[in-house]
Amino acid sequence: MIIAIASGKGGTGKTTVAANLACVHGAVTLLDCDVEEPNVHLFLKGTPDGEPQEVSILVPEVDEAHCDGCGECANFCEYKALAVLDKRVLVFKDMCHGCGGCARVCPQNAISEKPNRIGILTSARVGDITLVQGRLDVGVAMAPPLIRAVKALIPAQGDAILDAPPGTSCPMVATLREADFVVLVTEPTPFGLHDLRLAVAVVRELDIPCGVVINRAGSGDDSVTAYCRDEKIPLLAEIPDDRRVAEAYSRGELMVDALPEYRAVFEALYSEVKGEEKA
C-alpha cells in the first residue's frame, strides 16, 4: 500500500504525521518527496545506505553544422525550451522537461540529448525504516522529475509512505499519482479550511480516496470538522494543540518517542487508513 501524506499549505504538520506514522508502522519505506526542502532526516537520524546518487534529465544539444534553423523543434516544444533566432536554435535547459520530442521531429537529425543534473537521491536505514530523500539542486526550477526518481525506489512489496510537498501545484500532484490513499493534514482555522478545500479538489480529480487529520485540534473552530462531515470525508485523527509536541519538534524529536501517550493516536491512524483503503 502506498500512503501519501499531503496538505494544501505548509506548516500544518504533514512531515510530523509522516515520520511518526512510519515509526509506529515498523518495516516501511518512507520517501521524502518534498525535494525542494527535505526535512524528514531531522527527525529520523539513520545510517546512510550507500553514496548519494545523481539524478539527471536529458536535454537537447544542437549540432549547428547540421541544423538549418527550420524551427520544427521550437514549434514542437510546449514548454518554450527552444527558440530560433536568426536561423540559430537557442536551448533553455532549465525549461526543458526532457521529453525528447524535439530530437524526434528534427528533419536534419541535428539534435542529440545530453544529461543535465537536477539533484541527488539519498537513502538511509533507521531501524526497520528505509528513508529515501531527494534534494533538488539550487537553481533548478522543476521538481517533478526528481520526485519521480524518488518514487522509482518504492519497493514492489510492503508499504510505502510518501511525504508530499505542500500546496496543490505540480510537485504535489506528481507525488500523489499512483498512491492508494491520501492523508490530508490540516489545522482548524479559516486558512486551513481554505487550503484543505483546494487539496481535496486535487485528490478527487486524481480519483484517490482520502481522509483528514486535524493537527493542533482545539486551537481554532469546528469548520473543518463540519466540512468533512458535509463532504463525507473520513476524519481519521485529531492531534491536540499541545505545547509539549511543539517543544519536541523544536528538538528534532519524534512525538511518539518524546510523548509515548501519542503512539496510540498514530497506531489508530494507521488502522483507520488501512480500513479506509480496503473499503
N, C-alpha and C positions, 0 to 999 in steps of 0.2 A: 504493500500500500504506500502511495506517495501522498504525504500530507503537506500542504503549503500553508505557511503562516504569513498572513498579509495584513495590510492596513491601508486605509485611504490617506493617511498622513503619517509623518514621522513623529516619534516621541510617545507613541501610545503604549509601548511595552511589547512590541512584536518580538524582538530578539530575546527579551526576558522569557516570554512564553515558549519560544522555540527551544532555547537552551534548557530550561527546566523540564519541558516535556520530554526532551531527549534523555535526560538523566533518569527520569522515572521509567522510561521505556526500557532502557538497558541496551541490548545489542541493536544498534541502529546507525544509519549513516545520516549525518547532519550536514547539509550543504548550505553554506552561506552564499546566497545569490545576490546579496547587496554589494556588488563588486566595486562600486564607487567608494564605499566606506565600510568594508567588512569589519565586524567587531565581535563576533562570537568568540574568537580566541581570547578575548579579555576575560571571559568567564569560564571557558573550558581550556585549561592550560595543559597541553599534552606533549607527547614526544613526536617530533617531526618524522613523517614516514617518507623518506626519500628526499631528493632535491626538488626545489621549485621547477615547475615545467612551464616553458614559454608557450604562449598561445598567439597565433598569427592568423590573419586572413589574407587571401590572395587579392592583390590589387593590380590594375593594368600597368604595363610598361610598353610604351610605343616605340617601335623601330622607325625612326624618321627616314631612314634610307628607303623603306618600302611604303610608308604612309603617303597617300596623295591628298590628304585633307578633305576627303569626301564628306565627312561629318556623320556617317552612319552610326558610329559608336556613340556620339553625343546625342543623336536623336533617340537612340535606344534607351539611354540611361535615364531612369525615372528619378534618380537622386541628384542629378546635375553634377556628378563627379567628374564629368568630362566636358570640355568646351573646345570649340575650334576657333582659333583666332589667326587670320591671315594664313590659312592652309596648315596651321600647326596645331596639334592636339595638346591641350593642357590637361593634366591629371590632378585632381584634388583628392588625394588619397584618404583624407580624413572624412570625406563624404561618401566614400565607396563602401558598399555593403557586401562586396566580394561575391556577387552572383555569377560573374564570368560571362555575362551576356555580351558585353562589348567585344570580347575576343571572338565570340561565335559569329557575330554579324559583320565583322570587318571583312570586306571583299578582297583586301590585299593581304590578309593574314599578317598584318603588321603589329598585332597586339599579342603580347605574351603576358603571363602573370607571375608576380614575384611575391614572396611572403612579406607581410608588414606586421610587425609585432604590435599587439594591443594590450597585453598584460601577462599575468602568471597565474598558475594554479599551485596551491599547496595542499598537502594532506598531513594529518596528524592523528595519532591514536590517544584517546582519553578514556582509559579503562576499556569498556566494551563499545565505546562510541568511536566511529570514524568521522573526523571532521574534515570536510573539504571546503576550501575557500578560493575564490577568485579575487584578484586585485587588479583593477584597471590601471594602466599606465597613466601618469599625469599628462593631461592634454588630449587624451583620446576621447572622442566625442560619443562613440556608440558603445553601450554596454551589452546589448543583446547577444552579439557573437560570443563574448566571453561567458555570459550566462549559459548559453547553450553548451559551451565547453565544460562548464561546471556540471551541468545536468547530465552530460555524457558519462559521468562517473557514478550515476545512480546504479546500484547493483541490481542484477537480474532477480535475485532472491532477497527476501527480507524487506523491512520497512525503510522508508527514507523520509526525512523531514527537510523541507525547503524553507529557509528564512528569506522571504522575498524583499525586494527593495520597497520603500514606502511610496505611496501615491498610486496613480492609476494609469501611468504612461507606459511606453513600450517595454522598459525593463521589468515592470511588474507583470505585464501580460506574457512576456517571454518566460518568466518563471512559472506562472500558473499553468501554462499549457501542459497537457499530459498528467496533471495532478488528479488524484482520485477524490480529494476532499480539500476544501479551503477553510481554514480557521481565520476569521476576520477579527482582529483585535481593535477595540475602540475604547473610548472613555465617555463617561456620562455627561457630556457638555454639548452645547449647540454646535461647536466646531466638530466635535467627534461625530455627532449625528450627521452633519452635512457631508463629511468625508466618507462615512460609512455608507451612505446612500450611493455615492459615486462608485465605491468599491463593489457594492452588491450588484450594481448595474453591469459592471465589467464581468464579474463572475457569472452572472446569469447569461450574458452574451456568449461566454465561453461554454455555457451549459455544464458547469461543475457544481455539485452540491456543496453547500457551505453552512457554517454555523458561526455564532458570535461569542466572543469572550469580552466581557466588560472589565477593564482594568481600572484601578482606583475607584471601585464602586463605593458609593456613599458620598462622593465629593461633589456631585452635581445634582441633576434631576433624573426623572424616570422616563424621559422622552425616548431614549434608546430602547429601553425595555418595551415601551408601548409600540415603537416602530417594529421591533422584532415580532411582537405578538400580531400586529396587523398584517405584516408581510409573511407570516408563518415561517419565520426563520428561527431555527432552534437556538436558544440561549444556552450555550454549553457550560459556561462557568462565569463566576464573578470573583474577582480578586479585590479584597478590601483596600481602601485607602489607608495604608499602614506605613507610618514613618520608618519603622524598622526595615521594611522592604527597600525603601529608598537608601537607607544607610548601608545595607548590604550591597546594593547595586553600586554605590559610590566606591566601595572597597573591592569591586570586581568579584563578589561572592554570589553564588547561586542561591536563590531563595530557598530551595529545598534542602540545602546544606546549612545555611545560616539560621533558618527558621523551620525546623523539621515538621512543625504542625501543618505547613503548607504542602507537604508531599502528598497528602490525601487529596488536595484540590487538583493537583496535576494528574494523579492516578485516575481520579474520577473523570477528568477532562479526556484523557486518553481512551477510557472506556466509552465515553459518550461519542467520541469521534469514530471509533470502530463500529459502534452501534448504528450511527447515522449512515456510515458508508455502506453497511450491509442492508439498510432499509430500502 
